[in-house]
Amino acid sequence: MEVYGQFAQVYNQLMEAPYFEWANYIEELWTKFDTKPHLVLDLACGTGVLTDALSGRGYDMIGVDLSADMLMVARQTNPQILFLQQDMRELELYGSVDAIICVCDSINYILEADELVQIFKQAEFYLNPNGLLIFDINTEYKYRQILADNDFSGIGESGAYIWENFYDEVERLNEYQVTFFIGEQDGLYSRHEEVHIQKAHGPSEIKSALTTAGLKLLGEFDELTLNLPQIQSERVFFVAQKPERT
């Protein structure tokens, strides 16, 4: 079953992600670690809302996503940005970039440890020396205590969704089945379904993968703060750097 196919049409209406708060926060992290990027890659950029927000602040942006449907929405949002349809495990750019960001728990979609290393290796390869990789993950606490085996729903101007969540604590796999309805021109609604699976990566796994890929972990933070993650943190941001080779 395709992921982020037809769902792309109503994604921005139904999913309330704090893109502009993330944009502020990413700039705060760049300042904290004394970097001023010019060319920035938004990895797994989705519908490009964050990409567009950072573009509006003067950064040259590139967006990469696996979903053609999500990229179609992104290109409509800002046709001036270069958007590429690629699997982030097989990233291929024309040259290097000053910074890479990857938010909205995209890393949780990577289920295997070796694929996690591969993504970080690709990031290391395309980053300029001293360039930063900033990414986030949903925590195991969020999957186990917040999402768990619960149901969620939402209604927008031209669509609605029902989210049925299941978390396997042994395998640390979170599966959510999304049934969504898209308003059509005839006044009726079309029904669609998608199944998403994410992995609860532990901090030690993340750190090991970064080290193996040749990246240096500079910090990990509770979402939208400069505080250390807590037991009840639902989303954690990581900042890693490509060392300057001597």
N, C-alpha and C positions, 0 to 999 in steps of 0.2 A: 504494500500500500504506500502510495506516494506521501511524503511529508512536506508540508508547506507548499501544497499545490493550490487548489481552489481557496484554501484558507487564507492565502495571501490577499485576496480581495477584501476581506473584512478584518484582517489582522490588526491594523492600526486602530480601528474602531473599538475592537473588543479587548485587546491586550493593553493594559494600562502600565506600560513600562516608563520609568522616570528618565527619559532620554536626556532632557535638558539638565536635570540634576547630575546625571552621569557626565555630561559634557563639562559642567563646572568642576566636577570632582576629578576628571582626567586632567584638566588643566592644573588643578591644585597639586596633583601628584607629579606632573611634569615640573612644576615650580619647586616642589619639595626636593626633587632629585636633580635640580639644576640642569634641566634640559630644555631647549627651545626648538622643537622639531618644525621642519618646514613641510616635508612630504610625509604623509601619514597613511598607513594602510588600516582600513577597518575590515577585519577578518570576520567572516560570517556576519555580514552587515545587514542581512534581512531586507526590510523595505527601505533601508537607507536613511531613516530619520536622524540617527546620531551622526551619520556621515555628513548629511546636509547641514546639521547644526554646527559641526566643527568647520565645515567649508565656509559657512557664513561668518566665522570668526577669523578667517584669513588663512587657514591651513589648506594646502593642496592635498586633496583626498583621493584615495583609490578605494573602491569597495569590492569585496570578493564574497560571493555566496554560491552555494550549491544549487539553490532553487531558482529556476528560470522565472517562475511566477513572482517570487519575491523581488527579483531584480527588475522585472517589468514595472512593478510599482515604484521601485527606487528610481528608475530612469525617468519616470513621469514626474517624480518629485523634483529632481534636479538633473536635467539632461547634460549639464556641463561637466559632471563628475564621471570619471572613467569607472564603470562597473564591469566586473569580469565574472563569468560563471565558471567557478572552479571548486573542486573539493579541497578543503584546507589541508588535507593530508598530502596533497599533490600540488602544492602551491607553485606557481611559475609566473614570475614577474619579469618585466623588461630590464629592471635594474634594482638597486637597493633603495631602502627607505630609512627615514630618520626615526620612526616610531611605528609600532604595531599595537592596535587595540583589538580586543576580542571580548565582547560583553554579552549580557543577557543569557548567561549559563550555556553558551555554545559549547564550551569545553566538556560539559557534562554529557553531550551527545557522543563523545568518544568513549567507547566501551572497553577497549583493550589497551594495556599498558604500553605495548610497543607502538601503537598508533599515536598515543599521547607523546611519546618521545619523538616520533617522526614529525609531528606538528611543530614541536619546539625546535627541532633541528632545522626545519624549513624557515622558521622565524629567525633563528640565529644566522642562517645563510643570507637572508635578504636584509637584515638590519645593518645599518652603518655602524662602525665601531662606537661604543658607548651609547648606542641606541637602546630605547626601552621597549619592552613588551609588557603591556598591561592587560590583564584578563581577570575574569571573575568565575566563580563556581557557586552553584547551590550546595549547601552543606548537607551532611548526613542528618543533622538535627532537623533541617527543614523538611527533608523527605520523610523522616520517621515521625516527627511530631506535628508538623503543620499540614503537609499534603496527605501523608498516610493513606488510608483507604477511604478518603472523603470524596464527595462530589461538589462541583462548583458550577456556576452558570453565570451568564452575562448577556445583556441585550444592548445593541447599538442601533443607530439610525436605520441601517439597512441589513442588519443581520443579528444573529444570536448564537450562543453556543452552550453546550452541556459538556462538562469535563468530568470524567470518571477516573479517579486516580487509584493506583495500586502500588504499594511499595514492598519489595522483597528484601527483608533485613539481612538474610543470609547472603544473597548474591549482591546486595546493595544496588539493585536495579529498580528504577522507578518507571512505571509504565502509566501513561495516561491516554485514554481513549477520548478523542474529541469529536463530538457530533455537532456540526454547525449548519446554520441555515442562512442562505443568501437571498435577499430580496431581488426578484426579477422584475422586468418592465411590465409584465402582465399583472402585477400585484400579488403574485404567488411567491412561495419560497422554495428554493431547491435545497435538498438535504445532502450533506456530504459527511464523510467520516475519515479521520486520520488516527493513527496510533504512533505515539512518540515514546521512545525508550531512552532514559538517561542513567548515568552511572554516578554514584556518590563516591567521588575520589577523596581519599584522605590526604591531609596536608603532607604527610611523609611521602606519599606517592607522587604528589606534585613536585616536591622538592627534589626527589630522586630523578624524575624525568627531566627537570630543568638542568640539573648537574650533568646528566648523561648527554644532553644536547649541547653542552658547552655554554650555558647561560648562568649568570650569577644572580641569585635571589637577593633583592635589596630590601624587600619588606612584604608583609601581608597584613591586611587591614579589614576591620569590620566595615561593611558597606557605607560609603559616603562619609567616612570619618578617617582620622589618622590614628585611631585606637587599635590595639591588638584585637584579634578575633576573640570572642567570648564563647562559652559553651552554647549559648542560645543564639549565636549569630546565624542568620539565615542565608546570607550571601557574603562571600569573602573575596576581596580583591588582592591579586598578587602583582608585584612589580619586579621584573627581572631585567637584567642588562647584558648586552653583548660586550664582553671585555675588550679593551683595546689591546691587540696583540703586540708584543715587543719582539 
